[in-house]
Amino acid sequence: MLKMPSFNVQAMMKEDTESQKSVEPRPFRFGKAFHTDIYVSIEDDGDETEEGRTWAMEFHSKGALSINFVLE
């Protein structure tokens, strides 16, 4: 399981509230980004199925309402 680092949600919400009061308000923040560098080689173990091989990974972010991914 990959655990994402913790961060201060209340401080981020305060920043967002303050930025909306400025002369040129910023767009609403969608979430907190974390850069990860996860690489799985096709030679690594996986589970064999009738359709081929599959891999699974578990991610956890305590208190998160959702987790979104950008894949390259």
C-alpha positions in Angstrom: 0.0 0.0 0.0 1.3 3.5 -0.9 0.3 6.0 1.8 0.3 9.6 0.6 1.9 12.3 2.9 -0.3 14.2 5.3 -0.9 17.9 5.0 -2.8 20.7 6.7 -6.3 20.9 5.1 -7.4 23.8 7.4 -4.4 25.9 6.3 -5.2 25.2 2.6 -8.8 26.2 3.1 -7.8 29.4 4.8 -5.5 30.2 1.9 -8.3 29.6 -0.5 -10.7 31.8 1.4 -8.1 34.6 1.4 -7.3 34.2 -2.3 -11.0 34.7 -3.1 -10.9 38.1 -1.4 -8.2 39.5 -3.6 -8.8 41.8 -6.5 -8.2 39.0 -9.0 -9.6 35.8 -7.4 -8.0 32.5 -8.3 -9.9 29.5 -9.6 -11.0 27.1 -6.8 -8.4 24.6 -5.9 -9.4 21.0 -6.9 -7.2 19.2 -4.5 -3.7 18.6 -3.2 -1.2 17.2 -5.7 1.5 14.7 -4.8 4.2 13.7 -7.3 5.0 10.0 -7.2 7.3 7.9 -9.4 5.8 4.5 -9.5 7.2 2.1 -12.1 6.1 -1.5 -12.6 8.0 -3.6 -15.1 6.1 -6.1 -17.3 8.6 -8.7 -16.0 7.4 -8.1 -12.4 5.1 -10.7 -10.9 1.4 -10.3 -11.6 -1.6 -12.4 -11.4 -2.3 -14.7 -14.4 -5.9 -14.6 -15.6 -7.6 -16.1 -18.7 -7.2 -12.7 -20.4 -3.5 -12.3 -19.5 -1.7 -10.9 -16.5 -3.0 -8.2 -14.1 -1.3 -6.1 -11.4 -2.9 -4.3 -8.5 -1.7 -1.5 -6.2 -3.5 0.1 -3.2 -3.3 3.8 -2.4 -4.4 5.4 0.9 -4.9 9.1 1.8 -6.3 9.5 5.3 -9.3 11.8 5.3 -9.4 12.1 1.5 -12.9 12.3 -0.1 -11.5 11.1 -3.4 -8.2 10.1 -5.0 -7.5 11.0 -8.6 -4.6 9.9 -10.9 -2.8 11.4 -13.8 -0.9 8.6 -15.7 1.9 9.0 -18.2 
